[in-house]
Amino acid sequence: MTADTDADTDQPPLEIIEFTDPLCPWAWGSEPVFRRLRAALTGHSHVRWRRAYCILFDHDDDPAPDTAAETAWYSRYVEDISTHTHAPRALRLSRVAASSWPASLVAKAAEAQGAQVADRVLRRLRESVFVLGEPADTPESALAAVSGVPGLDVDRLATDAASPEVLARVRADHAEARRPVDEVLSVQGCDSPHPGAAKETPDGQHRYALPTLLVRTAAGHRRAVPGWRPYEEYVSAINELGPGLLPMPTTPNSGLPPTPTTVNPGQPSAPPPPNSANAPAPTTPAPGPLPTAPTQQPLPAPAPVDPTAALAHYRTLTDPERTLLTTGSPWPPPAAVRIDTANGPLWLHPDEAAVHPATIPSPLGAPPPVPH
């Protein structure tokens, strides 16, 4: 993510890597905070936000002997996570995702069509499982899930997602995610329900827990913020490497349960789903001392946006997002469409509702959307 501004021309480059997966429930629950963080970083041209797709559900995961029992188990697992994140979850999950590769390839391919298109494509892929209950785990279902995204050339997306170049990029993400920094191998002093210690993979190696944000400079200095964390921890990590880059919010913990501020991780999270590899990682040299850097004048904290403007920009909002990103009133915006889930509604802009898969009658008997 970059933005044009003259204020950052003398600032050293700062890279933020979001290790994620389109079908990860903790990553879905982190959407409100990450949307706010990306909005706060708008205007800093020296900051680059990059997503690395880790492949939570891999091709070579052992198939479950009883798929119905696995789906019931995983549904309870997602339900438990949603009690912490307050994120929507599907009324009925049809199955556990067979593979994260198709959704990750589509999400990576969408980056060639611009940041806004890529953001909206990834959002639709997440909603496929956590709103619709139909994981986008095949090339066909992944492309169907993103149909109608404004500005998206679906034919180009399909071609790019099947290309050797995009496959190589996702393979590179997969490999990078399995080289976690030392700081996330053990996470101490954190009372988050998902502190984000690296996860052990079936081959005895480790990978980043999802989500993890790794903030680093070209000089090799870094800070890691793993797992499910409040907004303040991400701001603290970014400001350690770019002093004064972001203002600290005045509202404690940004609507998330309180956790101690730490940028170096803590204890095991909820057990990963039976078919997933969500575990700890190989070592890399510890970061050196931070250089002395002048404190720059931060941009003003992003003010909450009028709900109508926020819904027009983001196209879909959960209740945690409307709380964190908007002024909250009046709500709902005119003509907003409500999609009920098992854990609160998803709100759609009317233009999004006209093309969103959630508005298409489901054979599973999902309730119809409710216009407001």
Number of C-alpha atoms within 10 A of each C-alpha: 19 15 14 12 12 10 15 17 12 8 15 15 17 22 19 20 17 22 25 25 27 30 27 20 23 22 23 25 23 22 19 25 23 18 15 17 17 12 15 19 22 16 17 23 19 20 22 16 17 15 16 22 28 32 28 27 23 17 12 10 15 10 12 13 8 8 12 13 12 18 20 15 15 19 22 12 16 20 20 13 19 19 11 16 22 17 29 27 28 23 19 20 21 17 18 25 20 19 22 24 27 23 31 31 25 29 31 24 25 27 18 14 14 12 14 16 19 20 15 21 29 23 20 27 28 24 28 25 27 27 27 25 21 20 27 31 23 16 17 12 17 25 22 16 26 26 17 18 18 15 11 19 14 16 10 13 22 18 12 19 23 15 13 9 12 21 20 12 16 22 18 15 20 20 16 16 24 23 18 26 23 18 24 29 25 18 20 14 14 19 14 21 18 24 29 32 31 36 26 19 17 13 7 10 16 24 29 31 36 31 25 27 25 23 26 21 16 10 13 12 17 24 23 25 25 30 27 25 29 22 22 23 21 25 20 22 23 25 19 17 21 24 18 19 21 22 18 17 13 9 8 13 17 19 15 19 14 13 18 14 17 20 24 23 25 24 20 20 19 13 11 15 18 17 20 19 23 26 25 26 26 14 13 11 9 12 15 10 8 12 9 8 13 10 11 14 12 17 16 9 14 16 11 15 16 17 22 20 13 20 23 17 13 17 21 25 24 22 18 21 22 23 17 19 24 20 16 18 12 11 14 17 21 13 15 23 24 24 23 21 20 15 19 17 18 22 26 28 25 21 15 22 23 14 15 21 20 23 20 13 12 12 6 12 9 19 14 14 18 14 16 13
